[in-house]
Amino acid sequence: MDAERYNALKQLRDLIPRLAELLKLGGNEDIGFWTNIIDAKLLTRLSPDFPLVAAICGGGSSGKSTLFNSMLGESLAPTGGKAGMNRRVLFGIPADRNEQSSLIAALAEPFKTIPEPLKDKEELTIPGNPLFVLNQLRLHGMVLLDTPDFDTGAQGLYTNRDVTRMALEASDILIYIFTNSNYNNRDSTDFIGQMLTGIGRRKCFLVYRVYPSFTDQEVTEHAMTVAHGIYGDTADDYLLGIYRTDEDNRVAAGEKFMEIRALQPDQPDFQEALQAINAPGLRLNLYASILADVLQQADTILNRADVSLDELRLYLDSLQTAQSHSVHEALKHFPIDSVMRRFARIWSATDPSHIKIMRKTGSLIELPLKVLLGAAGWAKDQLSPGPPNREATAEFAEKLDEDLVTAVTDLHYQAVSQQVTAKGLLNDSVAKRMVDTIDSIRAKKGLKNTQSPQARPSGEGSAITFLVDTHPVVGSEQQKLRNTDFKSVLQSIMSRKDAITDVSRDIEKDLKDLADQFRNSMGLWSKINQTFWALLNVLPATVAITYVLSTGDPVGAVGIKVKLAGLFGAKDLYALFAIPVTTGLKKADQKKIEEMLGPIVQTWLNHKLNTVQNLFEENISGGIIRVARQTIADAQQLTGEVRCLVVKCANPDQRS
C-alpha cells in the first residue's frame, strides 16, 4: 500500500471513533470490532515495512520442518520420518525485528495470543500456543512459519486443522511442499483448497520433493496437477513458481540442509524469487475484500453520523424555536406609559421652533372643543412627556412578573425534557428548514413514508407543531440543569427584570431615529394637524395619533400586531399587544393606529427580545445550545474529513 493510501487508512481509523463519540452514536462494540480489524488485519500488515510472511505447509512427512530449518540455516524444528510430529506453529522472525513487540503481536493475531520464544525444540511436539525463534535469515524482512501437518488424522477428523487454518490466516504466501506419494492425493489438495477458500486465496510456491531421476518436465506436470487441485482453473493466477528438491539421505539424516533448485535456466533462485515479491502490493490484493468491508462499514457509520447530525440540527432548531416562544411569552405586555412618554419627550424635543412656541403659548379650549374632541384631555394626560404614571408602571411590573414566571417555567421544562415541543408557521424559514431536515433523516434511514411523525399540523391554517427527541449529545448539559435548583434559576432571572422594564439609552436612540423618520414623512395635512394640536398643548405620540385618540371613549382597547424580528425562529410570528385606545374604531382607523404605534412597539421589542433571550440563555438554555452548536461545527468538519478519507482509501488517485 502506498504511503498516501496507508496514511489515509490510518487517519480514518482514528477519526471514525472520534466521530462516533462526538455524536454519541452508540454501538461501541461494533466500532471496537471495526478498529480491531483495521489494527490487526490492515494497518500493521499493509504497512510498507511489514515483513513478508511465508507459511511452509504440506502433508505428513513431506519435509516441512526440514525445509524450514534449511531456509533458516539452523536445526530448530524436530525432523524425522514420523508424521504429525510437530504440533505447534513456529515463527522464524528476523533478529533485527526482535524489539518490535507490535510486529510479533500482529503476526500471531489469528491465534489470539502472544507467541513465546522457543526454548527447546521438543516443545513443538506438544500442542499449545505458537512459539518463535530469532534468526539471521538471509532473506531480508521475511518471517517464516513452520506449520503442523494438515492431513494428520482419519475420516475427515484432522488433528491440526484449526492450528493450520490460523497459520495460513497469518501468512501472505504459502510454500507448499509435497512428494510423489501425495502430489495426486485429492484429500490433500481438497483440504488445502478448502483452507484457502475460507481465508482468502493466498498465492504460493510449489516445492516438489522428488527423486533425482525425475525430469524437470515430470516435476512441472506433477506440480501443475497439485496447482489445479488447489486453485482450479485459476492456478496460473496464483502460482508464484515451481521448484524441486531432490531426495538425499544426508538431508534425511540431518547432516545436510535441503537444496532447492529452479527448473529452468532463466528461472530465479528460490530465495531471490522470495525476495523479489512486492509484499505491500501482494497484501493489498490479498486483503482487498477486508479493505472493501472496512470501507463499507465506514460508509455505514458515516451515514449514521449524517443522520445523527441532522437530528442534532433538528433538536437545536426546535429548542431555539421553543425558546423564542418563551421569550415572546415574557413580553406579552407593552409598557405603553413609559415608552410612549419617552417617545413624547423625544418628539417634543425635535419639534420645529414654531411648534415649540405655539405649545408654550397655546391653551386648551375647554367647552366646545372638549365636546367635539372628547378624549383630547386624556391624550394630553396620557401622552405628556412628564414622569410615568405610577399606577401604570406598577400594573406593567405585575404583569411582567406573571409572564416571566410562566415563560421561565415553560422553557426550563422544555430544556430538561426528553422531547421538545416547538410551534411554527410553514411559511417561516426555520420551520421550512426543520421540515426539510426531517425529510432528510427519513430518506437517510430508508423510510419511504414522507409523512414526518415529528411534524404535525396543529390549529388552523399553516400552523405546525414539531415533537423532537432530545439528542444524547446534550445529555450532560441537561443533567447539570436538572441538578440546579429551579427556584434559584427563577430568582436569578427575576432579580434582573429591571433590564426589561428600563427604557435604555439604546432604545432612546432608536426612538429618536423613528421620530425623525415620522417627521420626514409628514405631509402638509399632518403638519397642519400638528400645529392645531400644539395650540391645545396636546402632544401627539405619533403623527396625527390624537385624531384617533379623540374620536371616542378611551376605555376600550385595540390589538396591535407586531412582527417579531431579530430573534431565532420567530421571524414570521407576531406579538399581539392590547393598546388602550378607544372602542368603536373603524377598520381604517385600526390600520392607521397600527401603522403609527407598531414601529414604536417594534423598537422596544427589538431591544427587549435580545435582553430576555440573554437572560434565559445565561440561566437555562445557554449550555445546551453552546454544546449543540459546537458539536455540529466539529461533526461537520469530521464527517467531511472522513468522507474524503474513505474516497482516498478506495481510490488513492482521488485527491479531493
C-alpha positions in Angstrom: 0.0 0.0 0.0 1.4 3.4 -1.0 2.2 5.9 1.8 -0.7 8.2 1.0 -3.3 5.5 1.0 -1.8 3.9 4.1 -1.9 7.3 5.9 -5.5 7.9 4.8 -6.5 4.5 6.3 -4.6 5.3 9.5 -6.4 8.7 9.8 -9.7 7.0 9.1 -9.2 4.5 11.9 -8.6 7.4 14.3 -11.4 9.7 13.1 -14.3 7.2 12.9 -14.2 6.5 16.7 -13.9 10.3 17.4 -16.9 11.0 15.2 -18.9 8.2 16.9 -18.1 9.5 20.3 -18.7 13.1 19.4 -22.3 12.4 18.1 -22.9 9.7 20.7 -23.7 7.1 18.0 -23.6 4.1 20.4 -22.6 0.7 19.2 -19.3 0.8 20.9 -18.8 -2.9 20.3 -19.3 -2.5 16.6 -16.9 0.4 16.4 -14.4 -1.5 18.5 -14.6 -4.5 16.2 -14.1 -2.2 13.2 -11.0 -0.6 14.7 -9.6 -4.0 15.7 -10.0 -5.3 12.1 -8.0 -2.3 10.9 -5.4 -2.6 13.5 -4.8 -6.3 13.2 -5.7 -7.1 9.6 -4.8 -3.9 7.7 -2.7 -1.2 9.3 0.0 -3.4 10.6 0.1 -5.8 7.6 -0.3 -3.1 4.9 2.5 -1.0 6.3 5.2 -0.8 3.7 7.8 -2.1 6.3 5.8 -5.1 7.5 7.8 -8.2 6.6 6.6 -10.8 4.1 5.1 -13.8 6.0 5.5 -17.2 4.3 3.9 -20.3 5.7 5.5 -23.6 4.9 2.8 -26.2 4.7 2.2 -29.7 3.5 1.1 -33.2 4.4 2.7 -35.6 6.9 6.4 -36.4 6.3 6.6 -34.1 3.3 9.6 -32.3 4.7 8.1 -29.1 6.1 10.4 -28.8 9.1 13.4 -29.8 7.1 12.7 -27.0 4.6 12.1 -24.6 7.5 15.5 -25.5 9.0 17.2 -25.3 5.7 15.9 -21.8 4.9 16.9 -20.5 8.3 20.3 -22.3 8.2 19.7 -23.8 11.7 18.4 -27.0 13.1 15.4 -25.6 15.1 12.4 -27.8 14.4 12.5 -31.5 15.1 12.6 -33.7 12.0 12.1 -37.4 11.3 10.1 -39.9 9.5 7.1 -39.9 11.9 4.0 -38.0 10.5 2.4 -35.4 12.8 5.5 -35.0 15.0 5.2 -31.2 15.3 2.0 -29.9 16.9 2.7 -26.1 17.1 3.3 -23.3 14.8 6.9 -21.9 14.9 7.7 -18.4 13.7 11.1 -17.6 12.4 11.5 -13.9 13.0 14.5 -11.8 11.8 16.6 -10.9 14.7 16.6 -7.2 13.8 12.8 -7.1 14.4 13.0 -8.5 17.9 12.3 -5.2 19.6 9.1 -4.7 17.7 6.6 -6.3 20.0 3.7 -4.9 17.9 5.1 -6.9 15.0 5.1 -10.2 17.0 1.6 -9.5 18.3 0.3 -8.7 14.7 1.8 -11.9 13.4 0.0 -14.0 16.0 -3.2 -12.1 15.9 -5.2 -15.0 14.4 -4.1 -17.2 17.3 -5.4 -14.6 19.8 -2.2 -14.9 21.9 1.3 -13.6 22.0 4.0 -16.1 20.9 6.7 -17.1 23.4 10.3 -17.8 22.5 11.3 -21.4 21.7 13.5 -22.8 24.5 13.6 -26.5 23.4 12.7 -28.0 20.1 10.8 -30.7 21.9 8.2 -28.1 22.9 7.0 -28.2 19.3 5.8 -31.8 19.8 3.3 -30.7 22.5 0.1 -28.9 21.4 -0.1 -25.3 22.6 0.3 -21.7 21.6 2.7 -20.7 18.8 6.4 -20.2 19.5 9.1 -18.1 17.8 12.8 -18.1 17.2 15.1 -15.3 16.1 17.4 -15.9 13.2 19.8 -14.2 10.9 17.7 -15.0 7.8 19.5 -14.4 4.5 16.2 -13.1 3.1 15.7 -9.5 4.3 12.4 -8.7 6.0 10.8 -12.1 5.9 9.0 -14.2 8.5 8.8 -18.0 8.0 6.2 -20.2 9.6 6.6 -23.9 10.2 3.2 -25.5 10.4 1.9 -28.8 11.7 0.7 -31.5 9.2 -2.7 -30.5 7.8 -3.6 -34.1 6.9 -2.9 -35.9 10.2 -6.0 -37.8 11.3 -8.6 -40.0 9.6 -12.1 -40.0 8.3 -12.2 -36.2 8.0 -11.1 -35.6 11.5 -7.9 -33.6 11.2 -5.9 -33.2 14.4 -4.2 -29.9 13.4 -7.0 -28.4 11.3 -7.6 -25.3 13.5 -3.9 -24.7 14.0 -3.2 -24.9 10.3 -6.1 -22.6 9.5 -4.7 -19.9 11.9 -1.2 -20.3 10.4 -2.5 -19.9 6.9 -4.5 -16.8 8.0 -1.4 -15.3 9.5 0.6 -15.7 6.2 0.9 -13.7 3.0 2.1 -16.6 0.8 2.4 -20.3 1.1 5.3 -22.6 0.4 3.6 -25.9 -0.3 5.9 -28.9 -0.2 4.7 -32.2 -1.5 6.1 -35.6 -2.5 5.5 -38.2 -5.2 3.3 -40.1 -2.8 0.8 -37.4 -2.3 1.0 -35.0 -5.2 -2.1 -36.5 -6.7 -3.9 -37.1 -3.4 -7.3 -35.5 -3.7 -7.8 -35.4 0.0 -4.7 -33.3 0.5 -5.3 -30.9 -2.3 -9.0 -30.6 -1.5 -8.2 -29.8 2.1 -5.6 -27.1 1.3 -8.1 -25.7 -1.3 -10.8 -25.6 1.3 -8.5 -23.8 3.7 -7.6 -21.2 1.1 -11.3 -20.7 0.3 -12.1 -20.0 3.9 -9.3 -17.4 4.5 -8.8 -15.8 1.1 -6.7 -17.1 -1.8 -3.0 -16.8 -1.0 -0.5 -17.2 -3.7 2.0 -20.0 -3.4 5.3 -21.5 -4.4 5.3 -25.3 -5.0 8.3 -27.3 -3.9 8.4 -30.8 -5.1 10.5 -33.2 -3.0 11.3 -35.8 -5.6 13.8 -38.5 -6.7 16.8 -37.1 -8.7 15.7 -39.4 -11.6 12.6 -37.3 -12.3 12.9 -34.9 -15.2 12.1 -31.3 -14.8 9.2 -31.8 -17.2 7.8 -34.5 -15.0 8.2 -32.2 -12.0 6.3 -29.5 -13.8 3.5 -31.8 -14.8 3.0 -33.2 -11.3 3.3 -29.7 -9.8 0.6 -28.4 -12.1 -1.7 -31.3 -11.0 -1.2 -30.0 -7.5 -1.8 -26.4 -8.5 -5.1 -27.2 -10.3 -6.2 -29.3 -7.4 -5.8 -26.3 -5.1 -6.8 -23.4 -7.3 -8.8 -25.0 -10.1 -8.8 -23.1 -13.4 -7.2 -20.0 -11.8 -4.0 -21.8 -10.9 -1.8 -19.7 -13.2 -3.0 -16.5 -11.5 -1.9 -17.7 -8.0 1.2 -19.8 -8.7 4.4 -17.9 -7.9 6.8 -20.6 -9.1 7.7 -24.3 -9.2 10.9 -25.6 -7.6 12.3 -29.0 -6.8 14.4 -30.5 -4.0 15.9 -33.9 -4.7 15.9 -36.7 -2.2 19.2 -37.0 -0.3 20.0 -39.5 2.5 22.2 -36.9 4.1 19.3 -34.5 4.4 17.1 -37.2 5.8 19.8 -38.0 8.4 20.1 -34.3 9.4 23.6 -34.0 8.1 22.8 -31.5 5.4 20.2 -28.9 4.5 17.9 -29.1 1.5 18.9 -27.7 -1.8 16.1 -26.1 -3.7 16.6 -25.9 -7.5 14.9 -23.9 -10.3 13.5 -25.9 -13.2 14.6 -23.5 -16.0 17.9 -21.8 -16.6 16.3 -18.4 -16.6 14.2 -19.0 -13.5 15.4 -17.1 -10.4 16.9 -18.8 -7.4 14.2 -19.7 -4.9 15.4 -17.2 -2.3 15.7 -14.5 -5.0 12.2 -15.2 -6.0 11.0 -14.8 -2.5 13.0 -11.6 -2.1 11.5 -10.2 -5.3 7.9 -10.3 -4.1 6.2 -7.0 -3.7 4.8 -7.6 -0.2 2.7 -4.5 0.1 1.1 -5.0 -3.3 0.6 -8.6 -2.7 -1.1 -7.9 0.6 -3.3 -5.2 -0.8 -4.7 -7.7 -3.3 -5.0 -10.3 -0.6 -6.8 -8.0 1.9 -8.8 -6.2 -0.8 -12.0 -7.8 0.4 -11.2 -6.9 4.0 -10.4 -3.3 3.0 -13.7 -3.2 1.0 -15.7 -4.4 4.0 -13.9 -1.9 6.3 -14.7 1.0 3.9 -18.3 -0.2 3.5 -18.6 -0.2 7.3 -17.1 3.3 7.4 -19.7 4.4 4.9 -22.4 2.9 7.2 -21.0 4.7 10.2 -20.8 7.9 8.2 -24.4 7.6 7.2 -25.3 7.1 10.9 -23.3 10.2 11.7 -25.1 12.2 9.0 -28.5 11.1 10.4 -27.3 12.0 14.0 -26.1 15.3 12.8 -29.4 16.1 11.2 -31.2 15.0 14.4 -28.9 17.4 16.4 -29.7 20.2 14.0 -33.4 19.5 14.3 -33.2 19.4 18.1 -31.2 22.7 18.2 -33.7 24.4 15.8 -36.6 23.1 17.9 -35.1 24.2 21.3 -34.4 27.7 19.9 -37.8 28.0 18.4 -39.3 26.9 21.8 -37.1 29.5 23.5 -38.4 32.2 21.1 -41.9 31.4 22.1 -40.9 31.6 25.8 -39.3 34.9 25.2 -42.5 36.1 23.5 -44.5 34.9 26.5 -42.3 37.0 28.7 -43.0 40.1 26.6 -46.8 39.8 26.1 -47.4 43.2 27.7 -46.1 46.5 26.4 -45.2 49.3 28.9 -47.1 51.9 26.9 -46.9 54.5 29.6 -43.1 54.7 30.0 -42.3 54.1 26.3 -44.9 56.5 24.9 -43.9 59.2 27.4 -40.3 58.7 26.4 -41.2 59.0 22.7 -43.3 62.1 23.5 -40.3 63.7 25.1 -38.2 62.9 22.1 -40.9 64.2 19.7 -41.3 67.4 21.7 -37.5 68.0 21.7 -37.3 67.6 18.0 -40.3 69.9 17.2 -39.7 72.8 14.8 -39.2 76.1 16.5 -42.7 77.5 15.7 -44.4 74.4 17.1 -42.4 74.7 20.3 -43.5 78.4 20.6 -47.2 77.5 20.0 -47.0 74.7 22.5 -45.8 77.1 25.2 -48.5 79.8 24.4 -51.3 77.5 23.5 -54.2 76.6 25.8 -56.9 74.0 25.9 -60.2 75.3 24.6 -62.5 74.0 27.3 -66.1 73.6 26.4 -66.7 73.5 22.6 -63.6 71.6 21.8 -63.9 69.3 24.7 -67.3 68.3 23.5 -66.1 67.9 19.9 -62.8 66.3 20.7 -63.7 64.2 23.6 -60.5 62.5 24.6 -58.1 65.3 23.9 -57.6 65.9 27.6 -57.0 62.2 28.1 -54.4 62.3 25.3 -52.7 65.3 27.0 -52.5 63.4 30.3 -51.5 60.1 28.9 -49.0 61.2 26.3 -47.4 64.2 28.0 -43.6 64.0 28.3 -43.7 64.1 32.1 -42.9 61.3 34.5 -44.6 57.9 34.0 -47.9 57.2 35.8 -47.1 55.1 38.9 -50.2 53.0 38.7 -49.5 52.2 35.0 -45.9 51.3 35.9 -46.9 49.1 38.8 -49.5 47.3 36.7 -47.0 46.5 34.0 -44.5 45.3 36.6 -47.1 42.9 38.0 -48.0 41.6 34.6 -44.3 41.2 33.7 -43.7 39.1 36.9 -46.5 36.8 35.9 -45.3 36.5 32.3 -41.7 35.9 33.3 -42.6 33.1 35.7 -44.7 31.4 33.0 -42.0 31.7 30.4 -39.2 30.6 32.6 -41.1 27.6 33.8 -42.0 26.5 30.3 -38.5 26.9 28.9 -36.9 25.1 31.8 -39.3 22.2 31.3 -38.5 22.1 27.6 -34.8 22.2 28.2 -34.7 19.3 30.7 -37.3 17.1 28.9 -36.6 14.2 26.6 -38.7 15.8 23.9 -39.1 19.4 22.8 -42.4 20.8 21.5 -41.9 23.7 19.1 -44.5 25.5 17.2 -44.1 27.4 13.9 -45.6 28.5 10.7 -45.0 26.7 7.5 -44.1 29.9 5.7 -41.3 30.6 8.3 -37.8 29.9 7.0 -36.9 28.0 10.2 -40.0 25.8 10.1 -39.3 25.0 6.4 -35.8 24.0 7.3 -37.0 21.8 10.1 -39.4 20.0 7.8 -36.6 19.6 5.2 -34.3 18.2 7.9 -37.0 15.6 9.0 -37.4 14.5 5.4 -33.6 14.2 5.0 -33.5 12.0 8.2 -36.2 9.8 6.9 -34.6 9.4 3.5 -31.2 8.5 5.0 -32.9 5.9 7.2 -34.6 4.5 4.1 -38.1 5.3 5.3 -40.4 5.7 2.3 -43.3 7.4 4.1 -42.8 11.1 3.6 -45.2 12.0 6.4 -42.8 13.0 9.2 -44.0 12.0 12.6 -42.0 14.8 14.2 -44.0 17.4 12.4 -47.8 17.5 12.8 -50.3 20.1 11.6 -51.9 21.9 14.5 -54.5 24.6 14.9 -55.7 26.3 11.8 -54.0 27.4 8.6 -50.3 26.9 8.2 -49.5 26.3 11.9 -47.3 23.2 12.6 -46.1 21.6 15.8 -42.7 19.8 16.0 -42.2 17.0 18.5 -38.5 16.4 18.6 -36.5 14.0 20.7 -33.6 15.3 22.8 -30.2 14.5 21.3 -27.8 12.5 23.5 -25.0 15.0 22.8 -26.6 17.5 25.2 -27.3 14.9 27.9 -24.6 16.1 30.3 -25.7 19.8 30.0 -29.3 18.7 30.6 -28.2 16.9 33.8 -26.4 20.0 35.0 -29.6 22.0 34.6 -31.6 19.3 36.4 -29.2 19.4 39.3 -29.6 23.2 39.6 -32.4 24.2 41.9 -35.2 25.7 39.8 -36.1 28.3 42.4 -32.6 29.7 42.2 -32.8 29.8 38.4 -36.1 31.7 38.6 -34.8 34.0 41.3 -31.8 34.9 39.3 -33.9 35.9 36.3 -36.5 37.8 38.3 -33.7 39.7 40.1 -32.8 41.2 36.7 -36.2 42.1 35.4 -35.3 45.8 35.6 -33.4 45.3 32.4 -36.7 44.6 30.8 -38.7 47.5 32.3 -36.0 50.1 31.7 -36.1 52.3 28.6 -32.4 52.2 27.9 -30.3 54.7 26.0 -30.1 52.3 23.1 -33.9 52.3 22.8 -34.0 56.1 23.2 -31.6 56.4 20.3 -33.8 54.2 18.1 -36.9 56.1 19.2 -35.2 59.3 18.1 -34.4 57.8 14.7 -38.0 56.8 14.5 -39.2 60.3 15.3 -37.0 61.7 12.6 -38.5 59.2 10.1 -42.0 60.1 11.1 -41.3 63.8 10.8 -39.6 63.4 7.4 -42.6 61.5 6.1 -45.2 64.0 7.3 -47.4 65.6 4.6 -49.0 69.0 4.6 -52.2 67.9 6.3 -50.3 66.2 9.1 -48.2 69.3 9.7 -51.4 71.4 9.9 -52.9 68.9 12.4 -49.7 69.1 14.5 -49.9 72.9 14.6 -53.5 72.6 15.6 -52.8 70.2 18.4 -49.9 72.3 19.6 -52.5 75.1 20.3 -54.2 72.6 22.7 -51.0 71.7 24.4 -51.7 68.1 23.4 -48.6 66.2 22.4 -49.3 63.5 19.7 -47.2 60.5 20.3 -47.1 59.8 16.5 -48.2 61.7 13.6 -52.0 62.5 13.9 -52.4 60.0 16.6 -54.6 62.4 18.6 -57.1 62.3 15.9 -57.7 58.6 16.6 -57.4 59.0 20.3 -60.0 61.7 20.3 -62.7 60.0 18.3 -64.3 58.1 21.1 -64.2 56.8 24.6 -60.6 55.9 25.6 -61.6 53.0 27.7 -61.5 50.1 25.2 -58.5 48.6 23.5 -57.3 47.7 20.1 -54.9 44.8 19.2 -51.6 45.8 17.6 -49.8 43.1 15.7 -46.1 43.5 15.8 -43.7 41.2 13.8 -41.1 39.7 16.0 -37.7 40.3 14.4 -34.1 39.7 15.4 -34.7 36.5 17.3 -34.1 33.0 16.1 -37.1 31.1 14.8 -39.6 34.0 15.3 -39.3 36.0 12.2 -42.7 35.1 11.0 -44.5 35.1 14.3 -46.4 38.1 15.7 -46.9 39.6 19.1 -50.3 40.9 19.8 -50.4 43.9 22.1 -53.5 45.4 23.5 -53.2 49.2 23.3 -55.8 51.1 25.4 -57.0 53.5 22.7 -60.7 53.5 22.0 -63.8 51.5 21.2 -65.7 51.5 18.0 -62.8 52.1 15.8 -63.3 51.7 12.1 -61.1 49.2 10.3 -59.3 52.1 8.5 -58.6 53.7 11.9 -57.4 50.4 13.4 -55.0 50.1 10.5 -53.9 53.7 10.9 -53.1 53.2 14.6 -51.2 50.0 13.9 -49.1 51.9 11.4 -48.4 54.6 14.0 -47.9 52.6 17.1 -46.5 49.5 15.6 -43.0 50.9 14.9 -42.8 52.2 18.5 -43.7 48.8 19.9 -41.3 47.1 17.5 -38.4 49.4 18.6 -39.0 48.3 22.2 -39.3 44.7 21.2 -36.1 44.6 19.2 -34.2 45.5 22.3 -36.1 43.5 24.9 -36.2 40.3 22.9 -32.4 40.1 23.0 -32.4 41.1 26.6 -34.8 38.3 27.7 -33.1 35.8 25.4 -29.7 36.6 27.0 -31.3 36.1 30.5 -32.8 32.8 29.5 -29.6 31.5 27.9 -27.4 32.6 30.9 -29.6 30.8 33.3 -31.3 28.0 31.4 -30.6 27.0 27.9 -27.2 28.5 27.1 -25.1 25.5 28.0 -27.2 23.2 25.9 -27.2 25.5 22.9 -23.5 26.0 23.0 -22.7 22.3 23.2 -25.1 21.6 20.3 -23.7 24.4 18.1 -20.1 23.3 18.8 -20.8 19.7 18.2 -22.5 20.5 14.9 -19.5 22.5 13.8 -17.0 19.8 14.9 -19.1 17.0 13.4 -19.5 18.8 10.1 -15.7 19.1 9.8 -15.1 15.5 10.9 -17.7 14.0 8.5 -16.1 16.0 5.7 -12.7 14.6 6.6 -13.9 11.1 7.0 -15.8 11.2 3.7 -12.6 12.4 1.9 -10.5 9.7 3.6 -12.9 6.9 2.6 -12.6 8.1 -1.1 -8.8 8.2 -0.8 -8.7 4.7 0.7 -10.9 3.3 -2.0 -9.2 5.3 -4.8 -5.7 6.5 -4.0 -5.7 8.7 -7.1 -8.6 10.8 -5.7 -7.2 14.0 -4.1 -10.3 15.8 -3.1 
